[in-house]
């Protein structure tokens, strides 16, 4: 509904601009018809005509207005186009779908922490991929996959009042997400001899970042209507 109302407003503005342009054009046409008659002015029985050798005829005020009006109309339409809501940031991405994706992402974060299993994921190489799949950095099944596109769509929508604060907070969440992904990926490295860090340590470090994500997500969720 919100997208339709903004689009309708744009087309109303475009329609009004076209009507004004046609009105101005008709006005100039009418003036030219009158001026052709007035050009033959009889003074003491003599008809005075404009001679090309006298120099170019000065363009009428209405005609000048029309020529100046055309670029202004174009600028108005261009401005209105820029003001259209940025709904199609990704294929099929709308403010409504972005909001739904975000709400699902919040649920995924809560479920991930609630069912966290450091010992199980640290048992074998690749256990950290369970975390990465939930974070949307491995595969495309998680609602956190390409979540930054949803943030952009939400920031440009009526669902968010303070665009700047929302985007700044979204950047904080993305920083924590990348850190969590990095630690989870590091846990997949084989533990050899020497002083290599055990996978469980990386998984716990990843968890700390996911906890941070959850905290930031709650703050962001309060900004989304």
N, C-alpha and C positions, 0 to 999 in steps of 0.2 A: 504493500500500500504506500509506504513512504517513498519507494523508488518511483512508483507511478505518479505520485503527486509532484515530485521534482521534475520529472520528464515532461509532465503536462504543463508546468509553469514555463519551461523553456520554449515549448512549441507555441504557447500563447504569445510569448514575447516575440518570437519569430513572425507569427501571423500579424501582430500589430505593426511590426516594422515594415512588412511588405505592404500593408494597407496604407501606411503613411507615405511610402515611396510612390505608390500608384497615385495617391492624392496629389502629391507634389508634381508628378508627371502630368496629370490632367490640368493642373493649375498653369503649368508652363505652356501646354498646348493651347489652352484658352487664351493666354496672354499673347502668344505668337499670332493667333488669328486676328486679334484686335489690333496688334501692332502693324500687321500688313495693311490694314485699312488706314490706320493713322499715318502710315509712311507717306501716303499721298495726300499731303496737306496743301490746300489751295490758299495761297496768299496773294491777294489782289489779282485773282484770276490766273495765277501761275501755279502749276503743280511742281512741288519740290521733291526730287528723288535723291537718294543717297548715291553719291558718286564713289566708286571704288578707289579712285585716285585720291580721295580725301582721307584715306587711311581706313583701317579696319573698323568695322562697326563695334561699338562697345557692347559687350554682352549684357543682357538685361539682368536686373537684380534677381528675379525669380529663377532664371536659368542658372545663375551663379550659385544660388541656394541649392538647386537640385544637384549640381556637380559636387558641391561640398557635402551635401547630405548623403550621397552614395557611400563614400568611405566611412562616414560616421555610422551608417547603418551596418556596414560590414564589420566595423569594430565592435558594435553592440552585439551582433550575433556571435562574433568570435568570443567575446567576453562571456556571454551566456553559455557557450559551449564549454568553456573552461570551468565554469561554475557548476556544470552537471556533476552529480555524485559519482565518485570513482568506484563503481560497483564491480566492474569487470576487471579486476586486477589479475585474476587468474581465470582460466576457463571455468565458467559456471560459478565463479565466486561472487556472492552477494553478501550484503550486510547480515541478512538473516541466516544464510548458511555459515558465515564466519562465526556468528554468535553461537550457533549450534555446535560447531567444531570446537570452539573454546570451552563450552560447558562440558563437553565430553572429555576434553583434555584435562580439565580439573579433576574429573572423576578418575581418570587413568593414573594421575599422580597419587591420589589418595589410595587407590587400590595397590599401586606399586609399593608404597611404603608399608601398607598394612600387611602385605604378603611377602615382605622382604626376607630373603633366605641367603644370608652370606655364606654359611657353611656349604649349602647345597651347590651354589653357583661357583664356589671356589674349588670344588672337588676335581674338576677337569678343565682342560683348556677350552675356551669358548663359552664358559658359563656367564661371562659378562655380556654376552650377546642377548641374554634375556632382558637385561636392563636397557640395552641399546634399542631393542625392538620396541619396548614400551615408550622410550624417549622419542621414537620416530626417526632415529638416525640410522637404523638398519631396517630395510623394508619400508613399505608404505601402508601398513595396516593400522598404525596408531594415529589417533587424532592429533598428536603432536607433530606428525609429519608435515613439513612446510607450514608450521603454525605461524611463522612471521607474515605470511600472506594474509592470513586471517586477521592478524593484528592490524595490518595496514587497512584492510577493508573496514574493520571495526572503528579504527581511529577516524575514518572519513564519514562515519555514519552518525545517526541521531542516538545510537545506543551509548555513545561516549560523549560526555560534556567537555572534558578537558583533554583535548588531543595531545598537547605537549606532555602533560604528566603521564598520560597513558602510554605514549611511545617511549618515554624515558624508562618507565617501569618495565615495559616489554623488553627493552634492551638488557636490563638487569636479569630478567628471567632467561633470556637467550644466552647470556654469558654463563649463568649457572648451568644451563643445559649442556653447553659445549664442554664445560669442565667435567660434569657428570659423565658425559659420553667418553671423554678422554681417559678418565680413570677406569671406566668399565672396559674400554678397549685394551688398556694396559694390563688388566687382570687376565687377559687371554694369552699373554706371553708365558711360555714354559718356564718353570722354575728350575734352574740348573744348579750346579754347585757354586759355592761362594756365598756372597752376601746379597743375592738378588731378593727383591721384595716379593713376599708371598702374594698370591692372587687375592686372598682375603683382605689384605691391607688396602689394595686398590678398590676393592668392592665397597669397603667401609668408607673410603674417601669419596667414592661415587655417591654413596648414600647421603653423606653430609651435604653434598651439592643438591641432591634431590629434595632433601629437607628444606634447603634454602629456596628451591624452586616452589615448593608447596607454600611456603610463607609468602613469597612474592605473588604467587597465583591468587591467594586469598585477597591480597591488596588490590590486585587487578580486577578480580571478579566483582569487587565492591564498586568499581568504576563502570561496569557494564550493566546497563539497565535491563 
